[in-house]
């Protein structure tokens, strides 16, 4: 949109968020680093069978797209989008170690103040509350310092784990996008979930989930 942010920094990024304590450990969010290449690639290649069914089809193949040498270009693109105010990319860490990513993308300011959120978590960190904690941190940040009003998430109807995370966080289902995205080699239907800042409660999502026993502030 051609906006110039004060000091070259747009609202909400860079930032470090958390930590929150869940069953898997201490969950925090930080900006991606170039040095994330090796752990990022190791997890992505190891967890291909776990992740591939839920992510956009890799035209050049999973191994090529997730090799160590593929990370610098992805890191650079994320950082460039963030500096332009179009995204807020974060690395998810558990006890200080890389465990996934969560990205707020297609950030639109003005009278819309909207974005989408997407995430993935390593297979060995699943079911430990990591995704729930990461999403809660991102949502509160987006509706606070990030200055957004609405967040949207799309998920395949078959992705039961992600559906649980979104509904636990309070995202509401808005509809079905038919043949929405090329995932795992075919055009797949996706459910659309959304949340506005008014729906997180005055205390914010982290405090609501903490009161329900899903997370603990560290």
Secondary structure, DSSP 8 states (H G I E B T S, - for coil): -----GGG--TT-S--EEEEEETTEEEEEE---GGGHHHHHHHHHHTHHHHGGGSB--TT-HHHHTSHHHHHHHHHHHHHHHHTTS-EEEEEEETTEEEEEEEEEEEE-TTT-EEEEEEEE-GGGTTTTHHHHHHHHHHHHHHTTT--SEEEEEE-TT-HHHHHHHHHHT-EEEEEEEEEEEETTEEEEEEEEEEEGGGG-TT-HHHHHHHTTS-EE-
